[in-house]
Amino acid sequence: MNLHFPVHVEWNKMISAFHTIVGGPNYIAYLEHFQTHHPDEVPLTEKEFYDQRLKDRYEGGKINRCC
């Protein structure tokens, strides 16, 4: 019996909710989408995902920030 699994699942839900609220990239949602729509492809690693989102946000010519 793995007692850590439910805590891990709840933690992921909290992280996902946080990213939704602040408008940040959500790796968990990305993986769920990727598994559903691209099951035969390999998803980005978590580091690659966040690096790509930063690049898209700041190198796209349209900086989206609060200040």
PyMOL Python script that loads the backbone (N, CA, C, O; Angstrom):
from pymol import cmd

cmd.read_pdbstr("""\
ATOM      1  N   MET A   1       0.843  -1.192   0.000  1.00  0.00           N
ATOM      2  CA  MET A   1       0.000   0.000   0.000  1.00  0.00           C
ATOM      3  C   MET A   1       0.877   1.240   0.000  1.00  0.00           C
ATOM      4  O   MET A   1       1.758   1.378   0.849  1.00  0.00           O
ATOM      5  N   ASN A   2       0.647   2.128  -0.929  1.00  0.00           N
ATOM      6  CA  ASN A   2       1.437   3.345  -1.057  1.00  0.00           C
ATOM      7  C   ASN A   2       0.686   4.500  -0.399  1.00  0.00           C
ATOM      8  O   ASN A   2      -0.295   4.997  -0.951  1.00  0.00           O
ATOM      9  N   LEU A   3       1.134   4.921   0.755  1.00  0.00           N
ATOM     10  CA  LEU A   3       0.454   5.985   1.491  1.00  0.00           C
ATOM     11  C   LEU A   3       0.768   7.364   0.936  1.00  0.00           C
ATOM     12  O   LEU A   3       0.057   8.324   1.231  1.00  0.00           O
ATOM     13  N   HIS A   4       1.806   7.477   0.149  1.00  0.00           N
ATOM     14  CA  HIS A   4       2.207   8.778  -0.370  1.00  0.00           C
ATOM     15  C   HIS A   4       1.423   9.184  -1.613  1.00  0.00           C
ATOM     16  O   HIS A   4       1.370  10.369  -1.943  1.00  0.00           O
ATOM     17  N   PHE A   5       0.823   8.244  -2.297  1.00  0.00           N
ATOM     18  CA  PHE A   5       0.135   8.559  -3.546  1.00  0.00           C
ATOM     19  C   PHE A   5      -0.983   9.576  -3.368  1.00  0.00           C
ATOM     20  O   PHE A   5      -1.023  10.548  -4.123  1.00  0.00           O
ATOM     21  N   PRO A   6      -1.905   9.406  -2.399  1.00  0.00           N
ATOM     22  CA  PRO A   6      -2.970  10.410  -2.275  1.00  0.00           C
ATOM     23  C   PRO A   6      -2.443  11.819  -2.000  1.00  0.00           C
ATOM     24  O   PRO A   6      -2.998  12.793  -2.510  1.00  0.00           O
ATOM     25  N   VAL A   7      -1.388  11.939  -1.208  1.00  0.00           N
ATOM     26  CA  VAL A   7      -0.808  13.248  -0.933  1.00  0.00           C
ATOM     27  C   VAL A   7      -0.244  13.838  -2.216  1.00  0.00           C
ATOM     28  O   VAL A   7      -0.404  15.030  -2.482  1.00  0.00           O
ATOM     29  N   HIS A   8       0.416  13.005  -3.008  1.00  0.00           N
ATOM     30  CA  HIS A   8       0.988  13.460  -4.276  1.00  0.00           C
ATOM     31  C   HIS A   8      -0.115  13.953  -5.214  1.00  0.00           C
ATOM     32  O   HIS A   8       0.040  14.985  -5.867  1.00  0.00           O
ATOM     33  N   VAL A   9      -1.214  13.225  -5.279  1.00  0.00           N
ATOM     34  CA  VAL A   9      -2.326  13.616  -6.146  1.00  0.00           C
ATOM     35  C   VAL A   9      -2.913  14.947  -5.680  1.00  0.00           C
ATOM     36  O   VAL A   9      -3.175  15.830  -6.498  1.00  0.00           O
ATOM     37  N   GLU A  10      -3.120  15.094  -4.378  1.00  0.00           N
ATOM     38  CA  GLU A  10      -3.659  16.348  -3.851  1.00  0.00           C
ATOM     39  C   GLU A  10      -2.693  17.508  -4.101  1.00  0.00           C
ATOM     40  O   GLU A  10      -3.123  18.609  -4.442  1.00  0.00           O
ATOM     41  N   TRP A  11      -1.403  17.267  -3.935  1.00  0.00           N
ATOM     42  CA  TRP A  11      -0.402  18.308  -4.186  1.00  0.00           C
ATOM     43  C   TRP A  11      -0.478  18.762  -5.637  1.00  0.00           C
ATOM     44  O   TRP A  11      -0.444  19.960  -5.917  1.00  0.00           O
ATOM     45  N   ASN A  12      -0.580  17.810  -6.563  1.00  0.00           N
ATOM     46  CA  ASN A  12      -0.685  18.154  -7.988  1.00  0.00           C
ATOM     47  C   ASN A  12      -1.932  18.971  -8.274  1.00  0.00           C
ATOM     48  O   ASN A  12      -1.896  19.887  -9.096  1.00  0.00           O
ATOM     49  N   LYS A  13      -3.037  18.652  -7.606  1.00  0.00           N
ATOM     50  CA  LYS A  13      -4.258  19.427  -7.792  1.00  0.00           C
ATOM     51  C   LYS A  13      -4.074  20.856  -7.290  1.00  0.00           C
ATOM     52  O   LYS A  13      -4.547  21.801  -7.922  1.00  0.00           O
ATOM     53  N   MET A  14      -3.393  21.019  -6.164  1.00  0.00           N
ATOM     54  CA  MET A  14      -3.144  22.350  -5.623  1.00  0.00           C
ATOM     55  C   MET A  14      -2.245  23.156  -6.558  1.00  0.00           C
ATOM     56  O   MET A  14      -2.493  24.339  -6.792  1.00  0.00           O
ATOM     57  N   ILE A  15      -1.212  22.524  -7.088  1.00  0.00           N
ATOM     58  CA  ILE A  15      -0.314  23.205  -8.024  1.00  0.00           C
ATOM     59  C   ILE A  15      -1.079  23.607  -9.283  1.00  0.00           C
ATOM     60  O   ILE A  15      -0.926  24.723  -9.782  1.00  0.00           O
ATOM     61  N   SER A  16      -1.887  22.707  -9.783  1.00  0.00           N
ATOM     62  CA  SER A  16      -2.676  22.986 -10.974  1.00  0.00           C
ATOM     63  C   SER A  16      -3.623  24.163 -10.741  1.00  0.00           C
ATOM     64  O   SER A  16      -3.747  25.038 -11.598  1.00  0.00           O
ATOM     65  N   ALA A  17      -4.289  24.188  -9.592  1.00  0.00           N
ATOM     66  CA  ALA A  17      -5.205  25.287  -9.266  1.00  0.00           C
ATOM     67  C   ALA A  17      -4.444  26.609  -9.168  1.00  0.00           C
ATOM     68  O   ALA A  17      -4.920  27.637  -9.648  1.00  0.00           O
ATOM     69  N   PHE A  18      -3.274  26.583  -8.551  1.00  0.00           N
ATOM     70  CA  PHE A  18      -2.459  27.791  -8.433  1.00  0.00           C
ATOM     71  C   PHE A  18      -2.103  28.345  -9.809  1.00  0.00           C
ATOM     72  O   PHE A  18      -2.248  29.541 -10.065  1.00  0.00           O
ATOM     73  N   HIS A  19      -1.636  27.461 -10.691  1.00  0.00           N
ATOM     74  CA  HIS A  19      -1.263  27.910 -12.031  1.00  0.00           C
ATOM     75  C   HIS A  19      -2.466  28.457 -12.789  1.00  0.00           C
ATOM     76  O   HIS A  19      -2.328  29.408 -13.559  1.00  0.00           O
ATOM     77  N   THR A  20      -3.628  27.878 -12.585  1.00  0.00           N
ATOM     78  CA  THR A  20      -4.835  28.378 -13.232  1.00  0.00           C
ATOM     79  C   THR A  20      -5.183  29.772 -12.728  1.00  0.00           C
ATOM     80  O   THR A  20      -5.552  30.645 -13.513  1.00  0.00           O
ATOM     81  N   ILE A  21      -5.066  29.979 -11.426  1.00  0.00           N
ATOM     82  CA  ILE A  21      -5.415  31.269 -10.830  1.00  0.00           C
ATOM     83  C   ILE A  21      -4.478  32.373 -11.305  1.00  0.00           C
ATOM     84  O   ILE A  21      -4.938  33.455 -11.668  1.00  0.00           O
ATOM     85  N   VAL A  22      -3.172  32.117 -11.310  1.00  0.00           N
ATOM     86  CA  VAL A  22      -2.207  33.157 -11.662  1.00  0.00           C
ATOM     87  C   VAL A  22      -1.911  33.220 -13.153  1.00  0.00           C
ATOM     88  O   VAL A  22      -1.187  34.107 -13.604  1.00  0.00           O
ATOM     89  N   GLY A  23      -2.460  32.295 -13.915  1.00  0.00           N
ATOM     90  CA  GLY A  23      -2.277  32.330 -15.358  1.00  0.00           C
ATOM     91  C   GLY A  23      -0.937  31.804 -15.828  1.00  0.00           C
ATOM     92  O   GLY A  23      -0.491  32.135 -16.926  1.00  0.00           O
ATOM     93  N   GLY A  24      -0.294  30.997 -15.016  1.00  0.00           N
ATOM     94  CA  GLY A  24       0.996  30.437 -15.376  1.00  0.00           C
ATOM     95  C   GLY A  24       0.860  29.139 -16.142  1.00  0.00           C
ATOM     96  O   GLY A  24      -0.236  28.589 -16.243  1.00  0.00           O
ATOM     97  N   PRO A  25       1.954  28.647 -16.679  1.00  0.00           N
ATOM     98  CA  PRO A  25       1.920  27.384 -17.413  1.00  0.00           C
ATOM     99  C   PRO A  25       1.619  26.224 -16.465  1.00  0.00           C
ATOM    100  O   PRO A  25       2.045  26.230 -15.310  1.00  0.00           O
ATOM    101  N   ASN A  26       0.894  25.247 -16.954  1.00  0.00           N
ATOM    102  CA  ASN A  26       0.476  24.121 -16.134  1.00  0.00           C
ATOM    103  C   ASN A  26       0.955  22.825 -16.779  1.00  0.00           C
ATOM    104  O   ASN A  26       0.356  22.340 -17.739  1.00  0.00           O
ATOM    105  N   TYR A  27       2.031  22.273 -16.245  1.00  0.00           N
ATOM    106  CA  TYR A  27       2.627  21.064 -16.822  1.00  0.00           C
ATOM    107  C   TYR A  27       1.694  19.861 -16.697  1.00  0.00           C
ATOM    108  O   TYR A  27       1.632  19.031 -17.604  1.00  0.00           O
ATOM    109  N   ILE A  28       0.979  19.762 -15.598  1.00  0.00           N
ATOM    110  CA  ILE A  28       0.076  18.631 -15.390  1.00  0.00           C
ATOM    111  C   ILE A  28      -1.043  18.648 -16.428  1.00  0.00           C
ATOM    112  O   ILE A  28      -1.377  17.610 -17.000  1.00  0.00           O
ATOM    113  N   ALA A  29      -1.618  19.820 -16.670  1.00  0.00           N
ATOM    114  CA  ALA A  29      -2.664  19.939 -17.692  1.00  0.00           C
ATOM    115  C   ALA A  29      -2.084  19.633 -19.079  1.00  0.00           C
ATOM    116  O   ALA A  29      -2.738  19.005 -19.911  1.00  0.00           O
ATOM    117  N   TYR A  30      -0.855  20.084 -19.310  1.00  0.00           N
ATOM    118  CA  TYR A  30      -0.180  19.802 -20.582  1.00  0.00           C
ATOM    119  C   TYR A  30      -0.044  18.289 -20.792  1.00  0.00           C
ATOM    120  O   TYR A  30      -0.327  17.781 -21.877  1.00  0.00           O
ATOM    121  N   LEU A  31       0.391  17.574 -19.745  1.00  0.00           N
ATOM    122  CA  LEU A  31       0.555  16.123 -19.861  1.00  0.00           C
ATOM    123  C   LEU A  31      -0.781  15.428 -20.119  1.00  0.00           C
ATOM    124  O   LEU A  31      -0.857  14.509 -20.934  1.00  0.00           O
ATOM    125  N   GLU A  32      -1.829  15.866 -19.427  1.00  0.00           N
ATOM    126  CA  GLU A  32      -3.151  15.276 -19.641  1.00  0.00           C
ATOM    127  C   GLU A  32      -3.620  15.505 -21.080  1.00  0.00           C
ATOM    128  O   GLU A  32      -4.128  14.590 -21.728  1.00  0.00           O
ATOM    129  N   HIS A  33      -3.446  16.727 -21.570  1.00  0.00           N
ATOM    130  CA  HIS A  33      -3.813  17.034 -22.955  1.00  0.00           C
ATOM    131  C   HIS A  33      -2.988  16.198 -23.926  1.00  0.00           C
ATOM    132  O   HIS A  33      -3.516  15.626 -24.880  1.00  0.00           O
ATOM    133  N   PHE A  34      -1.695  16.137 -23.669  1.00  0.00           N
ATOM    134  CA  PHE A  34      -0.788  15.434 -24.569  1.00  0.00           C
ATOM    135  C   PHE A  34      -1.136  13.955 -24.649  1.00  0.00           C
ATOM    136  O   PHE A  34      -1.128  13.364 -25.729  1.00  0.00           O
ATOM    137  N   GLN A  35      -1.443  13.361 -23.494  1.00  0.00           N
ATOM    138  CA  GLN A  35      -1.787  11.938 -23.461  1.00  0.00           C
ATOM    139  C   GLN A  35      -3.083  11.668 -24.228  1.00  0.00           C
ATOM    140  O   GLN A  35      -3.212  10.638 -24.889  1.00  0.00           O
ATOM    141  N   THR A  36      -4.028  12.581 -24.140  1.00  0.00           N
ATOM    142  CA  THR A  36      -5.315  12.419 -24.804  1.00  0.00           C
ATOM    143  C   THR A  36      -5.217  12.646 -26.312  1.00  0.00           C
ATOM    144  O   THR A  36      -5.787  11.886 -27.095  1.00  0.00           O
ATOM    145  N   HIS A  37      -4.497  13.687 -26.716  1.00  0.00           N
ATOM    146  CA  HIS A  37      -4.500  14.093 -28.125  1.00  0.00           C
ATOM    147  C   HIS A  37      -3.285  13.655 -28.930  1.00  0.00           C
ATOM    148  O   HIS A  37      -3.327  13.663 -30.161  1.00  0.00           O
ATOM    149  N   HIS A  38      -2.208  13.274 -28.259  1.00  0.00           N
ATOM    150  CA  HIS A  38      -0.974  12.879 -28.960  1.00  0.00           C
ATOM    151  C   HIS A  38      -0.363  11.639 -28.306  1.00  0.00           C
ATOM    152  O   HIS A  38       0.799  11.674 -27.901  1.00  0.00           O
ATOM    153  N   PRO A  39      -1.123  10.542 -28.194  1.00  0.00           N
ATOM    154  CA  PRO A  39      -0.640   9.379 -27.448  1.00  0.00           C
ATOM    155  C   PRO A  39       0.584   8.690 -28.055  1.00  0.00           C
ATOM    156  O   PRO A  39       1.293   7.969 -27.352  1.00  0.00           O
ATOM    157  N   ASP A  40       0.840   8.898 -29.332  1.00  0.00           N
ATOM    158  CA  ASP A  40       1.967   8.236 -29.985  1.00  0.00           C
ATOM    159  C   ASP A  40       3.232   9.098 -30.015  1.00  0.00           C
ATOM    160  O   ASP A  40       4.243   8.690 -30.588  1.00  0.00           O
ATOM    161  N   GLU A  41       3.183  10.285 -29.403  1.00  0.00           N
ATOM    162  CA  GLU A  41       4.335  11.180 -29.372  1.00  0.00           C
ATOM    163  C   GLU A  41       4.890  11.278 -27.956  1.00  0.00           C
ATOM    164  O   GLU A  41       4.214  10.935 -26.986  1.00  0.00           O
ATOM    165  N   VAL A  42       6.128  11.750 -27.851  1.00  0.00           N
ATOM    166  CA  VAL A  42       6.782  11.906 -26.555  1.00  0.00           C
ATOM    167  C   VAL A  42       6.610  13.354 -26.086  1.00  0.00           C
ATOM    168  O   VAL A  42       6.980  14.279 -26.809  1.00  0.00           O
ATOM    169  N   PRO A  43       6.051  13.565 -24.883  1.00  0.00           N
ATOM    170  CA  PRO A  43       5.867  14.936 -24.397  1.00  0.00           C
ATOM    171  C   PRO A  43       7.182  15.569 -23.975  1.00  0.00           C
ATOM    172  O   PRO A  43       8.180  14.877 -23.772  1.00  0.00           O
ATOM    173  N   LEU A  44       7.177  16.889 -23.845  1.00  0.00           N
ATOM    174  CA  LEU A  44       8.340  17.602 -23.336  1.00  0.00           C
ATOM    175  C   LEU A  44       8.572  17.216 -21.879  1.00  0.00           C
ATOM    176  O   LEU A  44       7.634  16.856 -21.168  1.00  0.00           O
ATOM    177  N   THR A  45       9.815  17.293 -21.447  1.00  0.00           N
ATOM    178  CA  THR A  45      10.085  17.133 -20.021  1.00  0.00           C
ATOM    179  C   THR A  45       9.559  18.370 -19.308  1.00  0.00           C
ATOM    180  O   THR A  45       9.233  19.368 -19.951  1.00  0.00           O
ATOM    181  N   GLU A  46       9.476  18.310 -17.994  1.00  0.00           N
ATOM    182  CA  GLU A  46       8.970  19.458 -17.249  1.00  0.00           C
ATOM    183  C   GLU A  46       9.860  20.681 -17.465  1.00  0.00           C
ATOM    184  O   GLU A  46       9.355  21.792 -17.631  1.00  0.00           O
ATOM    185  N   LYS A  47      11.167  20.487 -17.465  1.00  0.00           N
ATOM    186  CA  LYS A  47      12.096  21.600 -17.694  1.00  0.00           C
ATOM    187  C   LYS A  47      11.911  22.167 -19.108  1.00  0.00           C
ATOM    188  O   LYS A  47      11.846  23.384 -19.282  1.00  0.00           O
ATOM    189  N   GLU A  48      11.828  21.293 -20.111  1.00  0.00           N
ATOM    190  CA  GLU A  48      11.621  21.746 -21.489  1.00  0.00           C
ATOM    191  C   GLU A  48      10.305  22.517 -21.626  1.00  0.00           C
ATOM    192  O   GLU A  48      10.240  23.528 -22.326  1.00  0.00           O
ATOM    193  N   PHE A  49       9.256  22.030 -20.952  1.00  0.00           N
ATOM    194  CA  PHE A  49       7.956  22.685 -20.994  1.00  0.00           C
ATOM    195  C   PHE A  49       8.040  24.109 -20.467  1.00  0.00           C
ATOM    196  O   PHE A  49       7.582  25.044 -21.125  1.00  0.00           O
ATOM    197  N   TYR A  50       8.631  24.283 -19.270  1.00  0.00           N
ATOM    198  CA  TYR A  50       8.714  25.621 -18.685  1.00  0.00           C
ATOM    199  C   TYR A  50       9.663  26.529 -19.469  1.00  0.00           C
ATOM    200  O   TYR A  50       9.405  27.725 -19.608  1.00  0.00           O
ATOM    201  N   ASP A  51      10.758  25.965 -19.982  1.00  0.00           N
ATOM    202  CA  ASP A  51      11.662  26.763 -20.815  1.00  0.00           C
ATOM    203  C   ASP A  51      10.947  27.259 -22.073  1.00  0.00           C
ATOM    204  O   ASP A  51      11.116  28.412 -22.471  1.00  0.00           O
ATOM    205  N   GLN A  52      10.148  26.389 -22.698  1.00  0.00           N
ATOM    206  CA  GLN A  52       9.413  26.768 -23.904  1.00  0.00           C
ATOM    207  C   GLN A  52       8.377  27.845 -23.598  1.00  0.00           C
ATOM    208  O   GLN A  52       8.203  28.782 -24.377  1.00  0.00           O
ATOM    209  N   ARG A  53       7.691  27.713 -22.469  1.00  0.00           N
ATOM    210  CA  ARG A  53       6.685  28.720 -22.095  1.00  0.00           C
ATOM    211  C   ARG A  53       7.340  30.071 -21.830  1.00  0.00           C
ATOM    212  O   ARG A  53       6.792  31.103 -22.219  1.00  0.00           O
ATOM    213  N   LEU A  54       8.499  30.086 -21.178  1.00  0.00           N
ATOM    214  CA  LEU A  54       9.211  31.342 -20.949  1.00  0.00           C
ATOM    215  C   LEU A  54       9.639  31.970 -22.271  1.00  0.00           C
ATOM    216  O   LEU A  54       9.500  33.176 -22.473  1.00  0.00           O
ATOM    217  N   LYS A  55      10.158  31.142 -23.159  1.00  0.00           N
ATOM    218  CA  LYS A  55      10.576  31.629 -24.468  1.00  0.00           C
ATOM    219  C   LYS A  55       9.386  32.206 -25.231  1.00  0.00           C
ATOM    220  O   LYS A  55       9.482  33.284 -25.818  1.00  0.00           O
ATOM    221  N   ASP A  56       8.270  31.490 -25.221  1.00  0.00           N
ATOM    222  CA  ASP A  56       7.064  31.967 -25.911  1.00  0.00           C
ATOM    223  C   ASP A  56       6.585  33.293 -25.328  1.00  0.00           C
ATOM    224  O   ASP A  56       6.131  34.175 -26.057  1.00  0.00           O
ATOM    225  N   ARG A  57       6.689  33.424 -24.017  1.00  0.00           N
ATOM    226  CA  ARG A  57       6.170  34.619 -23.351  1.00  0.00           C
ATOM    227  C   ARG A  57       7.046  35.844 -23.568  1.00  0.00           C
ATOM    228  O   ARG A  57       6.533  36.937 -23.808  1.00  0.00           O
ATOM    229  N   TYR A  58       8.353  35.676 -23.487  1.00  0.00           N
ATOM    230  CA  TYR A  58       9.240  36.836 -23.520  1.00  0.00           C
ATOM    231  C   TYR A  58       9.957  37.069 -24.843  1.00  0.00           C
ATOM    232  O   TYR A  58      10.442  38.173 -25.088  1.00  0.00           O
ATOM    233  N   GLU A  59      10.035  36.059 -25.701  1.00  0.00           N
ATOM    234  CA  GLU A  59      10.705  36.246 -26.979  1.00  0.00           C
ATOM    235  C   GLU A  59       9.720  36.361 -28.136  1.00  0.00           C
ATOM    236  O   GLU A  59      10.126  36.475 -29.292  1.00  0.00           O
ATOM    237  N   GLY A  60       8.450  36.332 -27.832  1.00  0.00           N
ATOM    238  CA  GLY A  60       7.436  36.399 -28.881  1.00  0.00           C
ATOM    239  C   GLY A  60       7.104  37.811 -29.319  1.00  0.00           C
ATOM    240  O   GLY A  60       6.255  38.003 -30.190  1.00  0.00           O
ATOM    241  N   GLY A  61       7.767  38.819 -28.723  1.00  0.00           N
ATOM    242  CA  GLY A  61       7.489  40.192 -29.081  1.00  0.00           C
ATOM    243  C   GLY A  61       6.329  40.797 -28.319  1.00  0.00           C
ATOM    244  O   GLY A  61       6.042  41.987 -28.451  1.00  0.00           O
ATOM    245  N   LYS A  62       5.663  39.983 -27.525  1.00  0.00           N
ATOM    246  CA  LYS A  62       4.526  40.455 -26.755  1.00  0.00           C
ATOM    247  C   LYS A  62       4.742  40.054 -25.295  1.00  0.00           C
ATOM    248  O   LYS A  62       4.417  38.933 -24.904  1.00  0.00           O
ATOM    249  N   ILE A  63       5.281  40.952 -24.504  1.00  0.00           N
ATOM    250  CA  ILE A  63       5.545  40.660 -23.102  1.00  0.00           C
ATOM    251  C   ILE A  63       4.260  40.860 -22.305  1.00  0.00           C
ATOM    252  O   ILE A  63       3.642  41.923 -22.355  1.00  0.00           O
ATOM    253  N   ASN A  64       3.876  39.833 -21.580  1.00  0.00           N
ATOM    254  CA  ASN A  64       2.660  39.869 -20.788  1.00  0.00           C
ATOM    255  C   ASN A  64       3.043  39.814 -19.319  1.00  0.00           C
ATOM    256  O   ASN A  64       3.344  38.748 -18.783  1.00  0.00           O
ATOM    257  N   ARG A  65       3.030  40.979 -18.672  1.00  0.00           N
ATOM    258  CA  ARG A  65       3.400  41.034 -17.267  1.00  0.00           C
ATOM    259  C   ARG A  65       2.573  42.106 -16.574  1.00  0.00           C
ATOM    260  O   ARG A  65       1.907  42.912 -17.225  1.00  0.00           O
ATOM    261  N   CYS A  66       2.622  42.106 -15.253  1.00  0.00           N
ATOM    262  CA  CYS A  66       1.775  43.024 -14.497  1.00  0.00           C
ATOM    263  C   CYS A  66       2.405  44.404 -14.329  1.00  0.00           C
ATOM    264  O   CYS A  66       1.683  45.368 -14.071  1.00  0.00           O
ATOM    265  N   CYS A  67       3.689  44.531 -14.461  1.00  0.00           N
ATOM    266  CA  CYS A  67       4.352  45.826 -14.185  1.00  0.00           C
ATOM    267  C   CYS A  67       5.122  46.345 -15.381  1.00  0.00           C
ATOM    268  O   CYS A  67       5.729  47.413 -15.309  1.00  0.00           O
TER     269      CYS A  67
END
""", "prot")
cmd.dss("prot")
cmd.show_as("cartoon", "prot")
cmd.util.cbc("prot")
cmd.orient("prot")
